[in-house]
Amino acid sequence: MSAPPDHPPALPLDLSGRVVFVAGGGSAGPGWSIGRAACVTYARLGASVCVADRDAASAEETTALIHAEGGTAATLVGDVADAADVQRLFAEARERFGGAIDVLHHNVGIGKTGGPLETSTEDFDRIHSVNVNSLLLACQQVLPAMVERGRGSIIAISSIAGMRYLGYPHLAYGVTKAAVTHFTRMVAQQYAGQGVRANTVVPGLIDTPRIATTVAKMFSDTSLDEARAARARQVPMGRMGTAWDVAHACAFLASDAAAYVTGTELVVDGGITGKFV
């Protein structure tokens, strides 16, 4: 009688003992941003979470939500596009949790509506600095220790705006998010043999507080509810995604369940990028 087939291990969606640094762990307004939902999700899986944001009150709100559930988190305040601030933030994170960062979650992005004629070089440089340079600075902080320990996960949040035109000019944001995706691919290839994984999560149309502060303005002469409905109609699944949809994808990539996943893009978009029109 032949031996039974090997049973695969239980799904290791567990981050106990891991330290996760979330750049952009606050929220643009009341409610659940992708960064905030990711922070809470990581904590629910047992991680110690560094909630980094330039908005101290917003970051502290995220930390308080984690503490209210019995999780472990610390608020770190600074500008992730400023080299000196980044060095300080990661030093504080290492000191607070007594070791290296296991997971870097880069959740940073600003933009400006407009095409090439409406986008100044100053605007473009500012958006590139926040969206792309910040990822470089963060990787410089975490990669040496990840390589030394032979493990680590880098998760960069891009956007489907970096893959295709979404119906309105958003040049600098789209170009820099495309850069984030390719940056992450290149890191993945360089460090794959050293135990470090790097992947991009690509959200589609997600219903977050940013809808109220920026996106609704792109739908002129409409209410916030009308803007939400207009975006939902664009998605094959008939709804916008939630911050939790994205956070759960990030949790997979952060965990050992994704041990053989690197250098790829996990698109969380309800099918919109597969549409012909």
C-alpha positions in Angstrom: 0.0 0.0 0.0 1.4 3.4 -1.0 2.1 6.0 1.6 -0.5 8.7 1.9 0.3 12.0 0.2 2.0 14.6 2.3 -0.4 17.0 4.0 0.3 20.7 3.4 0.9 22.7 6.6 -1.8 24.7 8.1 -2.2 28.2 6.5 0.4 30.2 8.4 -1.5 33.5 8.5 0.2 34.4 11.8 2.4 37.4 12.5 3.1 36.7 16.2 6.5 38.0 17.2 6.9 40.1 14.1 7.4 43.8 14.0 5.5 45.7 11.2 6.3 49.2 10.2 3.4 51.0 8.5 4.4 54.2 6.7 1.1 56.0 6.4 -0.8 54.4 9.3 -3.2 57.3 9.9 -6.2 58.4 7.8 -7.1 61.4 5.7 -10.3 61.7 7.6 -12.7 59.9 9.9 -13.1 56.2 9.1 -11.0 53.4 7.8 -8.1 54.2 5.5 -6.1 51.5 3.9 -3.2 52.2 6.3 -5.4 52.2 9.4 -7.1 49.0 8.4 -3.8 47.4 7.7 -2.4 48.4 11.0 -5.3 46.9 12.9 -5.2 43.7 10.8 -1.5 43.2 11.4 -2.1 43.6 15.2 -5.0 41.2 15.1 -2.6 38.6 13.7 -0.2 39.1 16.6 2.3 41.7 15.2 3.7 44.6 17.0 2.8 47.6 14.8 4.7 50.8 14.3 2.0 53.3 13.2 4.0 56.0 11.4 2.4 59.2 10.0 3.0 62.9 9.9 -0.4 63.5 11.4 0.1 62.8 15.1 -3.5 62.8 16.0 -4.5 60.4 13.2 -1.7 58.0 14.0 -2.6 58.0 17.6 -6.2 57.2 16.8 -5.0 54.1 14.9 -2.8 53.1 17.8 -5.7 53.6 20.3 -7.9 51.3 18.2 -5.2 48.6 18.4 -4.8 49.0 22.1 -8.5 48.8 22.6 -8.5 45.3 21.1 -5.5 44.3 23.3 -3.0 44.6 20.5 0.5 46.1 20.5 1.3 49.3 18.7 3.3 52.5 19.0 2.8 55.9 17.4 5.7 57.4 15.4 5.3 60.9 14.0 7.4 62.2 11.2 7.7 62.9 7.5 8.5 59.7 5.6 9.8 61.7 2.6 12.4 63.4 4.8 15.7 61.5 5.1 16.5 62.7 8.7 12.9 62.0 9.9 13.0 58.5 8.3 16.2 57.7 10.1 14.8 58.8 13.4 11.5 57.0 12.9 13.1 53.7 12.2 15.5 54.1 15.1 12.6 54.8 17.4 10.8 51.7 16.0 13.8 49.5 16.6 14.3 50.9 20.1 10.6 50.5 21.0 10.3 46.9 20.0 13.9 45.7 20.6 14.9 44.6 17.2 14.7 44.7 13.4 11.6 45.4 11.3 10.1 42.2 9.9 7.6 43.8 7.6 7.7 47.2 5.9 4.3 48.3 4.7 4.7 51.4 2.5 1.3 53.1 2.3 2.1 56.6 1.1 0.6 58.6 -1.7 -0.3 62.1 -2.7 -1.4 63.5 -6.0 -2.6 66.5 -8.0 -5.3 66.5 -10.6 -4.0 67.5 -14.0 -2.1 66.5 -17.1 1.2 67.7 -18.4 0.0 71.3 -19.0 -1.4 71.6 -15.5 1.5 69.9 -13.6 4.5 72.1 -12.7 7.9 70.6 -12.2 7.6 71.7 -8.6 4.4 69.7 -8.2 5.9 66.7 -9.9 9.0 66.8 -7.8 7.0 67.1 -4.6 4.7 64.2 -5.5 7.7 62.0 -6.6 9.4 62.8 -3.3 6.5 61.7 -1.2 5.4 58.7 -3.3 8.7 57.2 -4.5 11.6 58.7 -2.6 10.0 57.7 0.7 9.9 54.1 -0.4 13.7 54.3 -1.2 14.4 55.8 2.2 12.4 53.2 4.0 14.0 50.3 2.1 17.4 51.6 3.0 16.4 51.4 6.6 15.0 47.9 6.6 17.0 45.9 4.0 20.3 45.5 5.8 18.8 43.8 8.9 16.4 41.7 6.7 19.4 40.4 4.7 21.3 39.7 7.9 18.4 37.7 9.3 17.6 36.1 6.0 13.9 37.1 6.0 11.6 40.0 5.6 8.6 41.3 3.6 8.2 44.6 1.9 4.7 45.6 0.8 4.3 48.7 -1.3 0.8 50.1 -2.0 0.5 51.2 -5.6 -2.7 52.0 -7.5 -4.5 50.9 -10.7 -3.8 54.6 -11.7 -0.2 53.3 -12.2 -1.5 50.7 -14.7 -4.1 52.6 -16.8 -5.9 55.8 -17.4 -8.9 56.1 -15.1 -11.0 58.7 -17.0 -9.5 61.9 -15.6 -6.0 63.4 -15.7 -4.0 62.4 -12.7 -0.5 62.4 -14.3 1.9 62.8 -11.4 0.1 60.4 -9.2 -0.2 57.7 -11.9 3.4 58.0 -13.1 4.8 57.8 -9.5 2.6 54.9 -8.6 3.9 53.1 -11.7 7.3 53.8 -10.4 6.5 52.3 -7.0 5.4 49.1 -8.7 8.6 48.8 -10.8 10.8 49.8 -7.9 9.3 47.0 -5.8 9.9 44.5 -8.7 13.5 45.4 -8.8 14.0 45.1 -5.1 12.3 41.7 -5.2 14.7 40.4 -7.9 17.8 41.7 -6.2 17.0 40.3 -2.8 15.1 37.1 -3.6 18.1 34.9 -2.9 18.6 36.5 0.5 15.2 35.7 2.0 13.6 39.1 1.4 10.3 39.2 -0.4 8.9 42.4 -2.0 5.5 42.8 -3.6 3.1 45.5 -4.6 -0.6 45.6 -3.7 -2.6 47.5 -6.3 -5.9 48.8 -5.0 -8.7 49.7 -7.4 -11.5 52.1 -6.5 -11.6 51.9 -2.7 -14.1 53.6 -0.4 -11.9 55.3 2.1 -11.9 58.7 3.8 -9.9 60.0 0.8 -13.1 59.8 -1.3 -14.5 62.7 0.8 -11.4 64.8 0.8 -10.1 64.5 -2.7 -11.7 62.1 -5.1 -15.3 63.5 -4.9 -13.9 66.8 -6.2 -13.1 65.0 -9.5 -16.8 64.5 -10.1 -18.0 68.1 -10.5 -21.5 69.1 -9.5 -22.2 65.9 -7.6 -22.7 65.0 -4.0 -20.4 62.6 -2.1 -23.1 59.9 -2.4 -23.3 60.5 -6.1 -19.6 60.3 -6.5 -19.5 57.0 -4.6 -22.3 55.6 -6.8 -20.5 56.8 -10.0 -17.3 55.0 -8.9 -19.2 51.8 -7.9 -20.8 51.7 -11.4 -17.4 51.4 -12.9 -16.5 48.2 -11.1 -17.6 44.8 -12.5 -18.5 43.6 -9.0 -20.8 46.6 -8.6 -19.2 48.1 -5.6 -16.1 49.9 -4.5 -13.7 48.0 -2.4 -13.2 48.6 1.3 -10.0 49.3 3.2 -10.3 45.8 4.7 -10.3 44.2 1.3 -6.8 45.7 0.7 -5.6 45.1 4.3 -6.4 41.4 4.1 -4.4 41.1 0.9 -1.5 42.8 2.6 -1.8 40.4 5.6 -1.3 37.5 3.2 1.8 39.0 1.7 3.2 39.8 5.1 2.8 36.3 6.4 4.5 33.0 5.7 1.5 32.0 3.7 3.1 34.0 0.9 6.6 32.5 1.4 6.9 31.7 -2.3 5.5 35.0 -3.5 7.8 37.8 -4.5 8.2 40.4 -7.3 4.5 40.5 -8.2 1.5 42.7 -8.1 -1.6 41.6 -6.1 -4.4 43.6 -7.8 -7.4 44.2 -5.5 -9.9 46.0 -7.8 -13.1 44.0 -8.2 -12.2 43.3 -11.8 -12.0 46.8 -13.1 -8.6 46.6 -14.8 -9.8 43.6 -16.8 -12.6 45.6 -18.5 -12.3 46.5 -22.1 -14.0 49.9 -21.6 
